């Protein structure tokens, strides 16, 4: 596969390992490789970069914003990016994070164990196909949906909160619960937050959604 025109983002808190991955990509012909030390730094790169990222290679166990939380934000962005999970954690745990990332609407290209070899990385990248939209995500965007339509959906209870345990990757302890909102739109199907949250957050209706989420959370505990 020719990767010289693809844009990569390497998210890894360990400086040498981050350099090693970037070096491997460069050896394969990649010309556009960006780096970040954790999820917060990665989001800054995604927000400030003029051109979209094609493939993200991210560690999971990082200080600050870990890979699991970063995946949620990637899903909310809604851009057609693919992700390769790179971790030294137990393979079953990495697979669980991969499934969770897919539920966020993220296209998971592959999962690789550390230490990373250039051969395994090249094999995963061979499967890359430029997506037109994130996995499982509707083509609807915030530009397609008006505040009036969102308000109608909210009042018809079409916006549904899903509650998911937050797991500390280093210890596998459940440290909290994360609320994930989805819109069961009667015409556009299941919509992820990227399709409507920016419009909703800019309006007073966001308080109504928060109250609805708190009620549902208390009902499930």
N, C-alpha and C positions, 0 to 999 in steps of 0.2 A: 504494500500500500504506500502511495506517495503522501507523506505527511508534511511536506515543507510549507504548505499553505494553511495547515491547521493551527489553531491557537490553543495552547495548553496552559493550565494553571496547576502548579504543584503545591499542595497544602500539607506541610510537615513541620513539626516544631523542632525536630533535631536538625541542626544546620548542615551537618555532613551528609546525612541521608537525603535531605532536600537537594543538596548540590549533586549528589550521586544520581538521583532520578532525573534531574534537569540535564545532567551530562549525558546520560543514556539516551534521552530524547534527542539531544543535539547530535549524538553519534548516528542516530537513525535518520537524520535529515531535517528534524524540526527546526524552524527558524524563529518561531514565536513562542517562547516559554517564559511564563511569569511565575513568581514564587510568593508564598505567604506562609507565615509561621503558625497561624491558627485560623479558626473560622472567622473571627472578627476581621483580621487582616485580609482574608480571602474575599469577604463581602465588600471591603473597601476597594479591592482591585476590580471586582465585578461592576461596582457602581461607577468607578472613575475611568475605566478603560473604554475607549471610544468604540472598539470593535468587540463583537461577542466572542466568548470563549467556546471552543468546540468540545474539549475534553478536560475534565478535572480529575486529577489523581490526588486522593486525600487519605491521610492517616485518620484513625478513629480516636485513639487515646491521646488527646492533646490538652494542655492547660488552656484556660480562658474558655473559648467556645470549642467543644469537642466536635468530632466528625459527625456524630449522630444529630446534634442540634444544627450543625451546618447543613446537613442534608435537608432538614425541614425548610431552612431558608432558601436553599436552591430550588426546592419544589415550589415555594411561594413566588419566586421570581418568575417562573413560568417560561423562561427562555429554553430553546431546544439544545441543552447541553447534555453530554454523556459523562458518566462518572465511573472511575475505576477506584475501588476501595483497596487500600494498601495497608496491611496491619500485621502485627505480630501476635495479636490476640487469638484465642481459640477459634478454629475454623467454623464451628457451629454458631458462635457468637457473631462472627463476621457475617455469616449467612443470614442471621436474624436481622442484623442492621441493613443488609442488602434488601431483604424483603420489606423492611420498614421504609427504606428509601423509595422503593417502588410504589408503596402505598401513598407516599407524598407526591407522586407524579414524576419522580426522577428516573431517567433512563440509566440503568446500571449496566455498564459495558462488561465489567468483570470484577473479580475479587482475587487479590494476590497476597501471598504471605511474605513477610519479611524474613530474611534479607531478600530484597528484590533482585532478580536476575534480568539482564537485558533480553534474554531469549523468551522468558515468560511474558515480559512486557510486550515484546514485539508480537507474540502470538495473540494476545488480547487485542492489541490495536488493529490486527488484521480483520477483526470482526466489526470494526467501526463502520457505520453507515450514517450519514448525516440525517438526523431526524428532522421532520417537519414540525413536530410538536413533542412535548414531553410525554413519556409513556402514560397512557390512560387518561390524558388530559384532553378536554374539549378544545376546539379551536376558538371558543369564545374568549375574549379578553376584556379588560376593564374599559377599553374604548367602545366595545359593542353593547355594553349594558348600562342603562341609565339608573340614577338613584331611585326613580319612581318604580322601576321594575324590581330593584333590590328590596325596596320597602314592601312591595306587594308580596314578594317571596318570603320575607321575614314574617309578615303578618299571617301568612298561610302556613307557617311552620315548615317551610321548605328548606330552611337553613338548619342543618343538623350538626350537633356537637358530638364528636367521638373522643373518648378519653383513653389515653394511652399511658402506661407507666413509663417514667423516666428512670433509666438504669445507669448507675455509675459504672463505666466500662472497666475501670481498674479492679473493682471489688464485686461487680455484678449485683450490688444492692439497689433496691428500688428506693429512690430518693425523692420522688414526687410524681405528680400526674400532669400530663400535658393535654390541653384541650385543642383538638383539631376540628375546624369548622369546614363543612362541605355543603354545597347547595344542590339539592335534588331538584334540578330545574325540569319542569314538565316537557320542555321542547329541546333543550340543549344537553340534557343528561346530567351526570354528576360533575359539578364544577369544583375545581380546587380554589383556594383563596386568591390566587393571583388574578382570577377573572373578575373579582368583585370587591376585595378587601380595601384597596386603595380608595375607591369611591366611598365605601362605607365608613372608613376611618375618618374621612374628611367631613362627615355629617353627624348630627346628633343621634342618628340611629345606632351608632356604635355602642352607646350606653345601653340601649335596649337589647342588643345582642349579648353584651357582657352579662346583663342581669339574667337573660335566658340561659346562658352557659352556667352561671353560678347555681341556678335552680336545678338544672339537670345534674350538675356535679353532686349537689347535696342529696339528690334523690338516689344516686347510685352508691353512696357511701353508707 
